[in-house]
Amino acid sequence: MESNKKYWKGLEEYNNTPDFVKNNKNEFAEPLPIEDVLNEAGLSTVTPRRDFLKALGFGLGAVTLAACQSTPLKKSIPYLVKPEEVTPGIPNFYTSSFNGQSILVKTREGRPIKIEPNPNAGQFNCGTDARAQASVLDLYDVSKLKAPATVKNGQVEETTWTKIDSFVKGELAKAQAGGKKIRIVSSTVNSPSTNAVIAAFVAKYPAAKLVQYDAVSYTGIIQANQNSFGKAVLPKYNFDKADLIVSFGADFLGTWISGEEFTAQYTANRNYKSLENKKMSRHIQFESGMSLTGTNADTRVPVKLSEEGPALIALYNAITGAALPGGTLGNNATADKVIKLAAKELLQNKGKGLVVCGSNDVSTQILVNAINAAIGSYGTTIDLDNPCYLYAGNDAEFNGFVAEMGRGEVGAVLFLNSNPAYDAANAKAFTDALAKVPAKISFADRADETASLCDAIAINHNYLESWGDANAYEGYYSIVQPTINPVFNSRQAEESLLIWADAPVKDYYQFVRSNWEAKVLPAAGLKWDQVLEKGVVTTTAKTAGAYSFTLSLNAVATSIINSSKSLAKGGDQLELQVYENVPMRDGKNANNAFLQELPDPVSKVTWDNFVALAPKTAEKLKVKEFDVVAVKGSNGYSVELPVLIQPGQAQGTASIALGYGRQKAGKAGNDVGKNAFPFISFVNGTMQYATNVTISPTGGYYELAQTQTHHSFEGRAVIKEATFKEYLKNPGAGNEKGEHKDYDLWDQYEKPGNNWVMAIDLNACTGCGSCIVACNVENNIPVVGRDEVRRRREMHWIRIDRYYSYETPAGDVTKEKEIAKLEDLDHVSVVHQPMLCQHCDHAPCETVCPVLATVHSSDGLNHMAYNRCVGTRYCANNCPYKVRRFNWFNYWNDSRFDNYLNNEFTQLVLNPDVTTRSRGVMEKCSMCIQRIQGGKLQAKLEKRPLKDGDIKMACQEACSANAIIFGDSNDPNSEVSKALRSERIYYVLEEINVKPGIGYMTKIRNTDTKVQA
């Protein structure tokens, strides 16, 4: 059927609001502040021309320090005896591990500046997520404590390690002698060496015990596997082995368990190589709020939170022929239709299907286990014999610990990588109970919400200063090694525990090494130095076994039905889901400005959380976008937040992101958004992330800092897509070329050396945003803050444009002009498109620059000479892709931006190969020219030709999906040349004949349009 597909970035663009029209007519939100510039220079508008040129020619150099000590050196000192491993100007790379994933840490002259994936990681070499890329900034966080501290009457005072050790040892001895309990409260510990340290500590203090809890819990899955199969583990999910994926609220491409790993698996069956082999997996998503995973689904069905359980019961019944009660979805006919289709397809794909669910309810996860057993998932797409150890928290155990404190049974508590005063389900109950504990010690690196309630803060190292290890999966071990000496007077938490336990080995480096040499290295046949070089050790994987499900499901179904009924209250009650978003996750990294300014992949909101409502729900509540509303939970907790009208949100539901509302995070993270953790409840032994709320307008208004409509293409077709069925008939489906004549104003030149180009696979790009942060870190891109983002002044060189769309039959005049019903917005589909400088061969920016600040190179790149740019902004005005950024301020040296680069210490994160840009200068993607030159130089030093893959862009290397391919088009065998020969390749706005250097591959969806609402 012929159809019309419309694309828009946000509702303001779709509705063509007056503000949107006004902002799009003006290329820049505000005029140049000429008066401010001259006044800051001590000049006026009547300044003589000679003095004006003197002021204009004056520039500031970026601060580059020779090495990192506890305080930055103030003068450069030449090496008398040069360290063998350090060559000025040449980077060093060290293997390490972040959240269990093996990484490479790039250092320059002794300071870490960039995180890269470790190519030795094998099947776990899957790019990096945004948190890993941004983590290098945490090392240089000025909000951290500089020395161990004591806390008295809320006042934090620095002290010495001798005094800390004396105090803690005394309190531990007192608790042990008095028959009191000692508790170490930690997020999941998957480090073998840390567990060995804790065992040594418990041996010294038998009253001690480790209590693990995670701010976002997976206890439901772990306990369900214990009940179903006798294995209390988090499975290893193999999305790459699944031809059909059915997800119920699991954001597995974003925040669920291991997003970057699952992204690599997922896209392996959907990228251009898979499509060329005529293979593509199918993905069906049921969810209430629009998630990153939902935006990538082939078929997405909005369901209420109270409908999730009945939907799973209906799916189980349809697959097995059982008659469990409660499998009705009321008025959701679309969901009912898709469930029947999913059941049919899962049976057709036995052993190649996978059903996952984001719920933390044990009964719900037991039912999911039963479904997966019925479709033969165990041993193929689900592996229980090589489980994941990333999450092992026990909700009931933590709840019991709070009760122990409340009864006065705990004599001492130590907090390791945990902050329950902020992220516990009932923080007030926790803090009230904590006040009854005589000795409270935190290993935090700052006086956070929990540490500020303790007696002592034994500040821990940053992971880039630490020794350690991780065991993320069965048989997979990664090493953590320091890449810099401790910046402050901190001490590794494990070393503190060894000292307090009077262990024979107190040096943690020696402890880790001995532990590995005794337990890990013999099985791998490696030596210690080899491990440090390789970074990972893998042992032979166990054979994944098939598991049969034998439990009766009657009680399970009853529990699910009761939970659904308790949520489905109706009336003025809405169903609230609290969730992790990609930038902030659980809030541990709230003081990281890179993450705060990373746009949420779906809403494109920065620096805030909000209440997401469906358009129809907002209309019923009589609220508009950015209206401030009061959200009151069934437990009495209430917050005031702005409304965001979110297409795709299920009607009658609301969503609020966790990780915001920190009060003691630091300059960047304090008072950003509101805390949603108190909406979490403890039910039937686990934390539940759905509850009932009432929402009422307050009369307030708060503008969220969004980025999605700052650069509009005004309806021009920049997205091309087709269905998999159409692709199989014609690989060029959806990529029909329009008729247009070419008129060249430019001369043609040969590129005899290299011609650098890029291909981007829209089928692989999930929109996660890790490329944005990688680009920020690599190219010294500044953070501008909430107010500047509101003014459309974000500085990101690469953005991920998120397009909503809906499809209506051709000739439907009503729907061609407007959406007839607000309900139609519940069923939008989404496409993510990375957009950066296209490095056009016929670049419009080059022809209008009056000072030749932007010119074309002989190898196909569009260059920017920053010290030549005078800031006319003609280039940005003439750029059809709107990818140029103007420096309104000296962001790296202006006190108004003190959450990032205006101090010498934080400037240590800067890449010395990339200059920091001054006020009044235009900048944009340089295609990481410093990496290109570095690759050429390395090949020259090795006296060999440049090979394909020698040079990788920062965005490309970070991408878990391998959606970005860079290389030399003059090499016909390069991966990019092969990709650009695909029939799916098209060039955005190619009809205007600017000849862009970046080709895009059409978006392909494996969907049956008959089930689309």
Long-range contacts (C-beta under 8 A, 24 or more apart in sequence): 1-809, 1-810, 2-809, 2-810, 3-807, 3-808, 3-809, 3-810, 4-807, 4-808, 4-809, 4-810, 4-812, 4-816, 5-721, 5-805, 5-806, 5-807, 6-805, 6-806, 7-715, 7-717, 7-718, 7-719, 7-803, 7-804, 7-805, 7-831, 8-803, 8-804, 8-805, 9-708, 9-709, 9-712, 9-801, 9-802, 9-803, 9-804, 10-604, 10-706, 10-708, 10-709, 10-804, 11-615, 11-625, 11-645, 11-647, 12-709, 13-709, 13-712, 14-804, 14-819, 20-709, 20-712, 23-709, 23-710, 23-792, 24-712, 24-714, 27-873, 27-876, 27-877, 28-792, 28-873, 28-876, 28-886, 29-791, 29-792, 29-793, 30-791, 32-871, 32-873, 33-888, 37-919, 37-920, 56-870, 59-867, 59-918, 60-890, 60-893, 60-918, 62-780, 62-892, 62-907, 62-910, 62-912, 62-915, 62-916, 63-904, 63-907, 63-910, 64-910, 64-912, 65-109, 65-111, 65-904, 65-908, 66-109, 66-110, 67-109, 67-110, 67-111, 68-110, 68-111, 68-484, 68-485, 68-487, 68-908, 69-485, 70-485, 70-486, 70-487, 70-488, 70-489, 72-904, 72-905, 72-908, 86-110, 89-912, 94-481, 94-483, 95-120, 95-478, 95-479, 95-481, 95-532, 95-533, 95-534, 95-535, 95-536, 96-463, 96-464, 96-479, 96-480, 96-481, 96-483, 96-535, 97-463, 97-468, 97-469, 97-470, 97-478, 97-479, 97-480, 97-535, 98-128, 98-131, 98-132, 98-135, 98-463, 99-131, 99-132, 99-390, 99-470, 99-472, 100-190, 100-389, 100-390, 100-470, 100-471, 100-472, 100-478, 101-126, 101-128, 101-132, 101-260, 101-261, 101-472, 101-478, 102-478, 102-479, 102-535, 102-536, 103-128, 103-132, 103-535, 104-535, 105-136, 105-464, 105-483, 107-483, 107-484, 108-911, 108-912, 109-912, 110-484, 111-484, 111-908, 111-909, 112-136, 112-139, 112-464, 112-483, 112-484, 113-777, 113-909, 113-910, 113-911, 113-912, 114-777, 114-778, 114-911, 114-954, 115-777, 116-957, 116-958, 117-957, 117-958, 118-478, 118-535, 118-536, 120-534, 120-535, 120-536, 121-478, 121-535, 121-536, 122-536, 122-538, 124-261, 124-472, 124-473, 124-476, 124-536, 126-260, 126-261, 126-263, 126-264, 126-265, 126-960, 127-260, 127-263, 127-264, 127-770, 127-957, 127-958, 127-959, 127-960, 127-961, 127-962, 128-260, 128-770, 128-774, 128-958, 128-960, 129-259, 129-260, 129-768, 129-770, 129-960, 130-582, 130-583, 130-594, 130-595, 130-598, 130-768, 130-769, 130-770, 130-772, 130-773, 131-585, 131-589, 131-595, 132-260, 132-770, 133-594, 133-770, 133-773, 133-774, 133-776, 133-777, 133-958, 134-589, 134-592, 134-594, 134-595, 134-598, 134-773, 134-777, 135-463, 135-464, 135-589, 135-592, 136-464, 136-777, 136-909, 137-592, 137-593, 137-594, 137-777, 137-906, 137-909, 138-462, 138-589, 138-591, 138-592, 139-462, 139-464, 139-465, 139-484, 139-487, 139-909, 140-487, 140-905, 140-906, 140-908, 140-909, 141-445, 141-446, 141-591, 141-592, 141-666, 141-906, 142-666, 142-667, 142-903, 142-905, 142-906, 143-446, 143-591, 143-665, 143-666, 143-667, 143-668, 144-445, 144-446, 144-459, 144-488, 144-666, 145-445, 145-446, 145-447, 145-457, 145-459, 145-488, 146-488, 146-489, 147-459, 147-488, 147-489, 148-456, 148-457, 148-458, 148-459, 148-489, 148-490, 148-491, 149-447, 149-456, 149-457, 149-459, 150-455, 150-456, 150-457, 151-447, 151-451, 151-452, 151-453, 151-454, 151-455, 151-456, 151-457, 154-452, 156-447, 156-452, 156-457, 159-456, 161-458, 161-489, 161-491, 164-456, 164-458, 165-496, 165-499, 165-500, 167-455, 167-456, 168-439, 168-441, 168-456, 168-458, 168-496, 168-500, 169-500, 171-411, 171-412, 171-438, 171-439, 171-441, 171-455, 172-205, 172-412, 172-439, 172-500, 174-411, 174-438, 174-439, 175-205, 175-207, 175-410, 175-411, 175-412, 175-438, 175-439, 176-205, 176-206, 176-207, 176-411, 178-411, 179-207, 180-207, 180-409, 180-410, 180-411, 180-412, 180-438, 181-207, 181-208, 181-209, 181-404, 181-409, 181-410, 181-411, 182-207, 182-208, 182-209, 182-410, 182-411, 182-412, 182-413, 182-414, 183-208, 183-209, 183-210, 183-211, 183-401, 183-404, 183-410, 183-412, 183-413, 183-414, 184-208, 184-209, 184-210, 184-211, 184-413, 184-414, 184-416, 185-211, 185-213, 185-398, 185-401, 185-413, 185-414, 185-415, 185-416, 185-418, 185-420, 186-210, 186-211, 186-212, 186-213, 186-415, 186-416, 186-417, 186-418, 187-212, 187-213, 187-214, 187-215, 187-393, 187-416, 187-417, 187-418, 188-212, 188-214, 188-389, 188-390, 188-391, 188-392, 188-393, 189-392, 189-416, 190-389, 190-390, 190-392, 190-470, 190-471, 190-472, 191-468, 191-469, 191-470, 191-471, 191-480, 192-469, 192-471, 192-477, 192-515, 192-519, 192-520, 193-468, 193-469, 193-494, 193-508, 193-511, 193-512, 193-515, 193-516, 194-468, 194-494, 196-511, 196-515, 197-494, 197-497, 197-498, 197-503, 197-508, 197-511, 198-497, 200-497, 200-498, 200-501, 200-503, 201-497, 201-498, 201-500, 201-501, 203-501, 204-500, 204-501, 204-502, 204-503, 205-501, 207-411, 211-394, 211-397, 211-398, 211-401, 212-392, 212-393, 212-394, 212-397, 212-398, 213-393, 213-394, 213-395, 213-397, 213-398, 213-418, 213-420, 213-424, 214-391, 214-393, 214-586, 215-419, 215-423, 215-586, 215-587, 215-588, 215-658, 215-677, 216-255, 216-580, 216-585, 216-586, 216-658, 216-689, 217-360, 217-391, 217-393, 217-395, 217-686, 217-687, 218-257, 218-360, 218-391, 218-393, 219-360, 219-362, 219-393, 219-394, 219-395, 219-396, 219-685, 219-686, 219-687, 220-359, 220-360, 220-361, 220-362, 220-364, 220-365, 220-686, 221-360, 221-365, 222-391, 222-392, 222-394, 223-362, 223-365, 223-685, 223-686, 224-362, 224-363, 224-365, 224-366, 224-368, 224-369, 225-365, 225-369, 225-384, 227-362, 227-366, 227-551, 228-366, 228-369, 228-370, 228-547, 228-549, 228-551, 229-369, 229-384, 229-547, 229-549, 231-384, 231-387, 233-384, 233-387, 233-388, 234-387, 234-388, 234-389, 234-390, 234-391, 234-392, 235-382, 235-383, 235-384, 235-387, 235-388, 236-382, 236-383, 236-384, 236-386, 236-387, 236-388, 236-473, 236-474, 237-262, 237-265, 237-354, 237-356, 237-381, 237-382, 237-383, 237-388, 238-265, 238-354, 238-380, 238-381, 238-382, 238-383, 239-265, 239-266, 239-269, 239-281, 239-354, 239-381, 240-264, 240-265, 240-266, 240-268, 240-269, 241-352, 241-354, 241-380, 241-381, 242-269, 242-281, 242-352, 242-353, 242-354, 242-381, 243-269, 243-281, 243-282, 243-349, 243-352, 243-353, 244-281, 244-282, 244-283, 244-284, 244-342, 244-345, 244-346, 244-349, 244-352, 244-353, 244-354, 245-281, 245-282, 245-283, 245-284, 245-353, 245-354, 245-355, 245-356, 246-284, 246-286, 246-315, 246-342, 246-346, 246-353, 246-354, 246-355, 246-356, 247-283, 247-284, 247-285, 247-286, 247-287, 247-293, 247-297, 247-355, 247-356, 247-357, 247-358, 248-286, 248-287, 248-308, 248-311, 248-312, 248-355, 248-356, 248-357, 248-358, 248-359, 248-368, 249-286, 249-287, 249-288, 249-291, 249-305, 249-308, 249-357, 249-358, 249-359, 249-577, 250-293, 250-356, 250-357, 250-358, 251-291, 251-292, 251-293, 251-294, 251-358, 251-579, 251-580, 252-293, 252-356, 253-292, 253-293, 253-296, 253-766, 253-768, 254-291, 254-292, 254-293, 254-580, 254-581, 254-582, 254-601, 254-768, 255-292, 255-579, 255-580, 255-581, 255-582, 255-585, 256-293, 256-356, 256-358, 257-388, 257-390, 257-391, 258-388, 258-390, 258-472, 259-582, 259-768, 259-960, 260-768, 260-770, 260-960, 261-960, 263-766, 263-768, 263-960, 263-961, 264-960, 264-961, 264-962, 266-296, 266-766, 266-961, 267-763, 267-764, 267-766, 267-960, 267-961, 267-962, 267-963, 270-763, 270-764, 270-1004, 270-1006, 271-761, 271-763, 271-764, 271-961, 271-962, 271-963, 272-761, 272-763, 272-764, 272-979, 272-982, 272-984, 272-1001, 275-727, 275-731, 275-763, 275-984, 275-1004, 276-982, 278-728, 280-724, 280-1004, 280-1006, 281-1006, 282-345, 282-1006, 282-1007, 283-1006, 284-338, 284-342, 286-311, 286-335, 286-338, 287-358, 287-650, 288-575, 288-577, 288-649, 288-650, 288-653, 288-655, 289-577, 289-579, 289-612, 289-646, 289-648, 289-649, 289-650, 289-653, 289-655, 290-602, 290-612, 290-646, 290-647, 290-648, 290-649, 290-830, 291-579, 291-602, 292-582, 292-601, 292-602, 292-766, 292-767, 292-768, 294-648, 294-830, 295-601, 295-602, 295-766, 295-767, 295-802, 295-830, 295-832, 296-766, 296-767, 296-830, 296-832, 298-1005, 298-1006, 298-1007, 299-338, 299-1007, 299-1008, 299-1011, 299-1012, 300-648, 300-827, 300-829, 301-332, 301-334, 301-335, 301-338, 301-1013, 302-614, 302-648, 302-649, 302-650, 302-651, 302-826, 302-827, 303-329, 303-332, 303-335, 303-650, 304-332, 304-567, 304-568, 304-575, 304-650, 304-651, 304-652, 304-653, 305-567, 305-575, 305-577, 305-650, 305-653, 305-690, 306-564, 306-565, 306-567, 306-568, 306-575, 307-332, 307-335, 307-564, 307-568, 308-357, 308-359, 308-364, 308-564, 309-359, 309-361, 309-364, 309-367, 309-560, 309-561, 309-563, 309-564, 310-560, 310-561, 310-564, 311-335, 311-339, 312-357, 312-364, 312-367, 312-368, 312-371, 312-560, 313-367, 313-557, 313-560, 313-561, 314-339, 315-339, 315-342, 315-343, 315-355, 315-371, 316-367, 316-370, 316-371, 316-374, 316-553, 318-343, 318-344, 319-343, 319-346, 319-347, 319-371, 319-374, 319-375, 320-370, 320-374, 322-553, 324-553, 324-554, 324-557, 325-557, 325-558, 325-561, 326-557, 326-558, 326-560, 326-561, 326-564, 334-827, 334-1011, 334-1013, 337-1011, 338-1011, 341-1008, 341-1011, 346-371, 346-375, 347-375, 349-375, 350-375, 350-376, 351-375, 351-376, 351-377, 351-380, 351-381, 352-380, 352-381, 353-377, 353-381, 354-381, 354-382, 360-395, 360-686, 360-687, 360-688, 360-689, 361-559, 361-560, 361-563, 361-683, 361-684, 361-686, 361-688, 362-684, 362-685, 362-686, 363-555, 363-556, 363-559, 363-560, 363-563, 363-684, 364-560, 364-563, 366-551, 366-553, 366-556, 367-553, 367-556, 367-557, 367-560, 369-549, 370-549, 370-551, 370-553, 373-547, 373-548, 373-549, 374-549, 376-546, 378-544, 378-545, 378-546, 378-547, 379-544, 379-545, 379-546, 379-547, 380-544, 383-544, 384-544, 384-545, 384-547, 385-474, 385-542, 385-543, 385-544, 385-545, 386-473, 386-474, 386-475, 386-541, 386-542, 386-544, 387-473, 387-474, 388-472, 388-473, 389-471, 389-472, 389-473, 389-474, 390-472, 395-682, 395-685, 395-686, 395-687, 396-685, 396-686, 398-424, 399-682, 402-426, 402-429, 402-430, 402-433, 403-433, 405-430, 405-433, 405-434, 405-436, 405-437, 406-432, 406-433, 406-436, 408-436, 410-436, 410-437, 411-437, 411-438, 411-439, 412-437, 412-438, 412-439, 412-440, 412-441, 413-437, 413-439, 413-440, 413-441, 414-441, 414-442, 414-443, 414-497, 415-440, 415-441, 415-442, 415-443, 415-444, 415-450, 415-451, 415-454, 416-443, 416-460, 416-493, 417-443, 417-460, 417-493, 418-450, 419-444, 419-448, 419-449, 419-450, 419-451, 419-588, 420-450, 421-448, 421-449, 421-450, 421-453, 422-448, 422-449, 422-450, 422-587, 422-662, 422-663, 422-675, 422-677, 423-586, 423-587, 423-658, 423-677, 424-677, 425-677, 425-678, 425-680, 425-681, 425-682, 425-687, 426-678, 426-682, 427-677, 427-678, 443-493, 443-496, 445-490, 446-591, 446-664, 446-665, 446-666, 447-664, 448-662, 448-664, 448-665, 449-662, 449-663, 449-664, 451-664, 452-664, 458-491, 458-493, 458-496, 459-488, 459-489, 459-490, 459-491, 460-490, 460-491, 460-492, 460-493, 461-486, 461-490, 461-491, 461-492, 461-493, 462-487, 462-490, 465-490, 465-492, 466-492, 467-492, 467-508, 467-509, 467-512, 468-492, 468-494, 468-508, 468-512, 469-512, 469-515, 469-516, 474-541, 474-542, 475-538, 475-539, 475-540, 475-541, 475-542, 476-536, 476-537, 476-538, 477-520, 477-536, 477-537, 477-538, 478-535, 478-536, 478-537, 479-516, 479-531, 479-532, 479-535, 479-536, 479-537, 481-532, 559-684, 563-683, 566-692, 567-690, 567-691, 567-692, 569-692, 570-652, 572-694, 573-692, 573-693, 573-694, 574-617, 574-652, 574-653, 574-654, 574-692, 574-693, 574-694, 574-695, 575-652, 575-653, 575-654, 575-690, 575-691, 575-692, 576-631, 576-633, 576-653, 576-654, 576-655, 576-656, 576-679, 576-690, 576-691, 576-692, 576-693, 577-653, 577-654, 577-655, 577-656, 577-689, 577-690, 578-655, 578-656, 578-657, 578-658, 578-676, 578-677, 578-679, 578-680, 578-689, 578-690, 578-691, 579-655, 579-656, 579-657, 579-658, 579-689, 580-657, 580-658, 580-659, 581-609, 581-657, 581-658, 581-659, 582-768, 582-769, 583-769, 584-609, 584-657, 584-658, 584-659, 584-660, 585-658, 585-659, 586-658, 586-659, 587-658, 587-659, 587-660, 587-661, 587-662, 587-665, 587-669, 590-659, 590-660, 590-662, 590-665, 590-666, 590-668, 590-669, 590-672, 591-662, 591-665, 591-666, 591-667, 591-668, 591-669, 591-670, 592-668, 592-669, 593-668, 593-783, 593-899, 593-900, 594-773, 594-776, 594-777, 594-783, 595-773, 596-668, 596-669, 596-672, 596-783, 597-783, 597-784, 597-785, 597-789, 597-794, 598-769, 598-772, 598-773, 599-706, 599-707, 599-708, 599-769, 599-772, 599-799, 599-800, 600-657, 601-766, 601-767, 601-768, 601-769, 601-800, 601-802, 601-832, 602-646, 602-802, 602-830, 603-644, 603-646, 603-706, 603-708, 604-706, 604-707, 604-708, 604-802, 605-644, 605-704, 605-705, 605-706, 606-705, 606-706, 606-707, 606-786, 606-789, 606-794, 607-672, 607-673, 607-705, 607-785, 607-786, 607-789, 608-642, 608-660, 608-672, 608-673, 608-704, 608-705, 608-786, 609-641, 609-656, 609-657, 609-659, 609-660, 609-661, 609-673, 609-674, 609-676, 610-641, 610-642, 610-643, 610-644, 610-656, 610-657, 610-673, 610-704, 611-641, 611-642, 611-643, 611-644, 611-654, 611-655, 611-656, 611-695, 612-644, 612-645, 612-646, 612-649, 612-654, 612-655, 612-656, 613-643, 613-644, 613-645, 613-646, 613-649, 613-654, 613-695, 614-645, 614-646, 614-647, 614-648, 614-649, 614-650, 614-651, 614-652, 614-653, 614-822, 614-825, 614-826, 615-645, 615-647, 615-822, 615-825, 615-826, 616-651, 616-822, 616-823, 616-825, 616-826, 617-649, 617-651, 617-652, 617-653, 617-654, 618-643, 618-645, 619-822, 621-695, 621-696, 621-697, 622-697, 623-695, 623-697, 626-701, 626-702, 626-703, 626-704, 627-697, 627-698, 627-700, 627-701, 628-697, 628-698, 628-699, 628-700, 628-701, 628-702, 629-695, 629-696, 629-697, 629-698, 630-695, 630-696, 630-697, 630-698, 631-656, 631-693, 631-694, 631-695, 632-693, 632-694, 632-695, 632-696, 633-678, 633-679, 633-691, 633-692, 633-693, 634-691, 634-692, 634-693, 635-678, 635-679, 635-681, 635-691, 637-678, 637-679, 639-674, 639-675, 639-676, 640-674, 640-698, 640-700, 641-673, 641-674, 642-701, 642-702, 642-703, 642-704, 644-704, 647-804, 647-825, 647-826, 647-828, 648-804, 648-825, 648-826, 648-827, 648-828, 648-830, 649-826, 650-826, 651-823, 651-826, 654-693, 654-695, 667-898, 667-899, 668-899, 668-900, 703-790, 705-786, 705-787, 705-789, 705-790, 706-789, 707-789, 707-794, 707-799, 708-801, 708-802, 710-792, 710-794, 710-882, 711-799, 711-801, 711-835, 711-881, 711-882, 711-883, 712-882, 713-989, 716-989, 718-801, 718-833, 718-988, 718-989, 719-762, 719-803, 719-805, 719-831, 719-833, 719-1003, 720-986, 720-1000, 720-1002, 720-1003, 721-762, 721-831, 721-1002, 721-1003, 721-1004, 721-1005, 722-1002, 722-1003, 722-1004, 722-1005, 723-1004, 723-1005, 723-1006, 723-1007, 723-1009, 724-1004, 724-1005, 724-1006, 724-1007, 727-984, 727-1004, 731-982, 731-983, 731-984, 732-983, 732-984, 733-1002, 734-984, 734-1002, 734-1003, 734-1004, 735-983, 735-984, 735-985, 735-986, 735-1002, 737-986, 738-991, 740-991, 740-993, 742-993, 743-993, 744-842, 744-993, 745-842, 745-847, 746-841, 746-842, 749-858, 751-858, 751-859, 751-860, 751-970, 753-858, 753-859, 753-970, 754-859, 754-860, 754-946, 754-968, 754-970, 755-859, 755-860, 755-968, 755-969, 755-970, 756-839, 756-859, 756-860, 756-861, 756-927, 756-932, 756-966, 756-967, 756-968, 756-969, 756-997, 757-839, 757-860, 757-966, 757-967, 757-968, 757-969, 757-976, 757-980, 757-997, 757-998, 757-999, 758-839, 758-927, 758-953, 758-964, 758-965, 758-966, 758-976, 758-997, 758-998, 758-999, 759-964, 759-965, 759-976, 759-979, 759-980, 759-982, 759-985, 759-998, 759-999, 759-1000, 759-1001, 760-833, 760-834, 760-963, 760-964, 760-965, 760-998, 760-999, 760-1000, 760-1001, 761-961, 761-962, 761-963, 761-965, 761-979, 761-1001, 762-831, 762-832, 762-833, 762-963, 762-1000, 762-1001, 762-1002, 762-1003, 763-1001, 763-1002, 763-1003, 763-1004, 764-961, 764-962, 764-963, 765-800, 765-832, 765-833, 765-834, 765-959, 765-961, 765-963, 765-964, 766-832, 766-961, 766-963, 767-800, 767-802, 767-830, 767-832, 768-960, 768-961, 769-800, 770-958, 770-959, 770-960, 771-798, 771-800, 771-834, 771-954, 771-955, 771-956, 771-958, 771-959, 771-964, 772-796, 772-798, 772-799, 772-800, 772-955, 773-958, 774-954, 774-955, 774-957, 774-958, 775-925, 775-954, 775-955, 777-909, 777-911, 777-954, 778-911, 778-914, 778-928, 778-931, 778-954, 779-911, 779-914, 779-926, 779-928, 779-954, 780-892, 780-910, 780-911, 780-914, 780-915, 780-916, 782-891, 782-892, 782-897, 782-900, 782-901, 783-891, 783-897, 783-899, 783-900, 783-901, 784-889, 784-891, 784-897, 785-896, 785-897, 785-899, 788-888, 793-886, 793-888, 794-885, 795-885, 795-887, 795-891, 795-923, 796-885, 797-836, 797-837, 797-883, 797-885, 797-923, 797-924, 797-925, 797-926, 798-834, 798-835, 798-836, 798-925, 798-955, 799-834, 799-835, 799-836, 799-883, 800-832, 800-833, 800-834, 800-835, 801-832, 801-833, 801-834, 801-835, 802-830, 802-831, 802-832, 803-830, 803-831, 803-832, 803-833, 804-828, 804-829, 804-830, 805-829, 805-830, 805-831, 807-1009, 807-1012, 826-1013, 827-1012, 827-1013, 829-1005, 831-1003, 833-1000, 834-955, 834-963, 834-964, 835-881, 835-883, 835-988, 836-883, 836-924, 836-925, 836-955, 836-998, 837-862, 837-881, 837-883, 837-884, 837-924, 837-925, 837-926, 837-927, 838-881, 838-883, 838-987, 838-988, 838-994, 838-996, 838-997, 838-998, 839-925, 839-927, 839-996, 839-997, 839-998, 840-994, 840-995, 840-996, 840-997, 841-994, 841-995, 841-996, 841-997, 842-993, 842-994, 842-995, 843-994, 844-878, 844-879, 844-880, 844-994, 845-874, 845-875, 845-876, 845-878, 845-879, 845-884, 846-875, 847-878, 848-874, 848-875, 848-877, 848-878, 849-874, 849-875, 850-874, 853-922, 854-922, 860-969, 860-997, 861-926, 861-927, 861-929, 861-997, 862-924, 863-926, 863-929, 864-922, 864-923, 864-924, 864-926, 866-915, 866-917, 866-918, 866-921, 866-923, 869-920, 869-921, 869-922, 870-920, 871-920, 871-921, 871-922, 873-922, 875-922, 876-922, 880-989, 880-992, 880-994, 881-988, 881-989, 881-996, 883-924, 883-925, 884-922, 884-923, 884-924, 885-922, 885-923, 885-924, 886-921, 886-922, 886-923, 887-917, 887-918, 887-919, 887-920, 887-921, 887-922, 887-923, 888-919, 889-919, 890-918, 890-919, 892-916, 927-953, 927-966, 928-953, 928-954, 948-973, 948-974, 948-975, 948-976, 949-975
